[in-house]
């Protein structure tokens, strides 16, 4: 690196760009952190509901097993005419592509569950509804968890870039700027001293000539 005025201007421009980039990346990182914290709260609330729903479905299942037996419940499950489907897509979150999970044919009306009224009970309907609600919650929890994983990865990436700018690139550019400024200042002082010496020599010659 040549310590010239041109190089000093170039380093200052790079330093200005680096500081602006640091500011932009910090704002984006902080924005994603706020979204992350909000999603974590939602994920915890959904996970709590999921635990409750699982306990409810399990209790109903145990009761139905005691009353109707395993074979009857298997026939109930096999009678279902539709099967749950999961569509995996993407959506935008603060300009970032994140997973989007869409479910279909999970929750169904009692008339479309494939079994008739005869031979089944209200407990059967309650058990099926409980499992359907459980599966819906599983999909929502899985979606939020996938988004959280992607957000965490992006926040880590931004943190690495900000740390590089803050602790390596910007200090290095500042050191280069200071070095060039000191070098040029020293050169300027030397040039002034040289000019003063030349001026004095000329004045001395003039004085000797007059004499």
Order of alpha helices (4+ residues) and beta strands (2+ residues): alpha-alpha-beta-beta-alpha-alpha
